Amino acid sequence: MVRESWMEIYPYYQNYIQNMRPLFEQSIRFMHDISPDDLNDKTVITEYLTKEEKRSVGKVKAISEFSALYRRDLFTRIWDCVENLRSTTDLEEIRDIIIDDFEESIEFLDFLSTMTSPDQSNYEESPMYLIVQFIQEQIFPRRKTLQEVYDHLIEKSVDYYEVQRHLLMSSSSYREKDEGFETSALSPILYKIINEITSLFNLDPNYLESPKDESVEIPVVLKDEVFLPFIDSVANKEFLNLHQILKRMELQLMHDIFIGPTMNLIAACEPHNYFKREPISDSKERIIPQLSNETFILMYLAKLAYRRGFISKELINWISSIFALLLYNAALLTFVSEENIFYSIFTDLKTEEKILPYMMKLICFDKYLGIDRTKIRDSVQYRKEIFSSIGSQIQSMRKLIEETSNFINRIIEK
């Protein structure tokens, strides 16, 4: 069943966080209560764990089992920390280090929990809303016109082009047929086709009179030359849906033979010197292409950001996953140091897949990303696939994560 309302999704988002937090609180109290010398005796920890597990008998079985496993993980890390440090570090200092790590972790969980509210009261001042708006400004902006979206993406591409491009390249694009009017992800084949079109325009284009303006000659390339490097069956899907694919980049098919830019594309690109005009007679001028790799990719993304109601299911899952991971990792960077003994708990896929799917749905609402949350899949295996794929690219997003973390610090300081 698709959970559609905010009030339905919100408790699922909070569930795992609210189950984790008490375990950290109980454990930090234990660390405060014991003496530093107790850290030399593993039986102190063993007895505490046995006592807590008996105390959990009356709880719901699933919660009881979760608490026992999670608590044991925390104390395994504590004991490993003691083992690693006690030959070089005073026991009291070790205890202080562990307590500090607990405090960082609790602050992180508190931030995740209070980023928004069940009724979205004062949503415009909530950290979740502000952070989503900040990330959007860098890679998926909202504007009143397509030209404004494109201009802004190009401005931000100096710092974030790799993330902008990655936003289009879903690892699950192979699932899509790319039919109809919904914009699909950039498959590896389609990405190569776009690069081929760019190269052909820059190397040796032909020129035809523009269908919209007889005083202008526009550059064109042969459709068959674009597909020549590909075996027919490899790019067959893209060839059959070529008209829709070209529209997404403001390109057009002319006489069913040539591919050329629309006048809208030329107008959008001229301020960025992707096209220049040269007179060829008193009454005619020619549009000369000088394109970059970004030209068509960012137009594809600009049209996606501008018309958010026509995005495919796979791409919605991918975009919302990237936003959720950016937000989550930026918050983690803000509160938890990488040296924290519990850090890898929060970067573990088992933790992420319990929190991020519901964060994805929340940030899809109209006030946030404004994309169709009902298309988000609930399949655990599917989520693992896309989280693993995005996670492997996290280094390319590092700068944006750091900038978002700086933004979170500014929110906290207000």
MORAZI-V619831 format. One record per helix or strand. SS is the DSSP state (H for helix, E for strand). FROM is the first residue (numbers start at 1). TO is the last residue. If there is no record, write none. Layout:
ss->SS from->FROM to->TO
ss->SS from->FROM to->TO
//
This chain:
ss->H from->6 to->33
ss->H from->36 to->40
ss->H from->42 to->55
ss->H from->61 to->85
ss->H from->91 to->114
ss->H from->123 to->125
ss->H from->127 to->139
ss->H from->146 to->166
ss->H from->173 to->175
ss->E from->183 to->183
ss->H from->188 to->204
ss->E from->206 to->209
ss->E from->216 to->222
ss->H from->223 to->227
ss->H from->236 to->240
ss->H from->242 to->247
ss->E from->251 to->254
ss->E from->258 to->261
ss->H from->263 to->270
ss->E from->275 to->279
ss->E from->285 to->289
ss->H from->294 to->306
ss->E from->311 to->311
ss->H from->313 to->335
ss->H from->343 to->347
ss->H from->349 to->363
ss->H from->373 to->375
ss->H from->380 to->391
ss->H from->394 to->413
//
